[in-house]
Amino acid sequence: YAIVKTWTVYCKTGKGEITISLEGGTVGIPYFIRPQKMEVSDGENLAQVVERFLTQNGYSYRHAGTIKEGFYLSAVKKKGILSGFSIPKDLIEKIEEDNFIFDAEGYAGEDELGEFDFSQGSGWMYSINGTLYEGTGMSGYKVRNGITIYVRFTLSYGKDIGGYKAMGETYGQTKDYGKEW
């Protein structure tokens, strides 16, 4: 005996629009790139969108992996990106209370911001609609029409930007810093 079933699936394809920003509140620079609308294509992953977003705004970057697999944004570069930075004192206190290595002079220079700058737990993370921090790399996340993407710099494995759960909550002494920078 055999049963044959047939399904027809309909879906919308084409173009959509998202809002995306590049933020550095943890280093005292709320926005490197203010929120802006971007057109996206059906099936595009976040790595493709971030690459286009950064280059259209005059930034370059370093990364691990590829656009299609395992993409990790390890550094963002632009002349003077860190000009005038000032890490909030209350954030420094939280990082030190958490027993993370912190060095206010420990960064590559004013033209680049990336992983391991200032702190052992620093790097770039992203959230969807400001609340969901994905545990997947940017190449593993397919963008959808209408979402907002926040690409944010953390100094403490996401604890300072609300993204600690995405890191498995396994680093440091405290789980929550009580606010976001």
Stockholm file with secondary structure:
# STOCKHOLM 1.0

chainA/1-181         YAIVKTWTVYCKTGKGEITISLEGGTVGIPYFIRPQKMEVSDGENLAQVVERFLTQNGYSYRHAGTIKEGFYLSAVKKKGILSGFSIPKDLIEKIEEDNFIFDAEGYAGEDELGEFDFSQGSGWMYSINGTLYEGTGMSGYKVRNGITIYVRFTLSYGKDIGGYKAMGETYGQTKDYGKEW
#=GR chainA/1-181 SS CCCCCCCCCCCCCSEEEEEEEEEEGGGTEEEEEEEEEEEEETTCBHHHHHHHHHHHTTCEEEEESCSSSSCEEEEEECTTTTTTCCCCHHHHHHHHHTTCCBCTTCSSCTTEEETTSSBTBCEEEEEETTTEECSSCGGGCBCCTTCEEEEEEESBTTTTTTCGGGGTTCSSSCSCCSSCC
#=GC SS_cons         CCCCCCCCCCCCCSEEEEEEEEEEGGGTEEEEEEEEEEEEETTCBHHHHHHHHHHHTTCEEEEESCSSSSCEEEEEECTTTTTTCCCCHHHHHHHHHTTCCBCTTCSSCTTEEETTSSBTBCEEEEEETTTEECSSCGGGCBCCTTCEEEEEEESBTTTTTTCGGGGTTCSSSCSCCSSCC
//
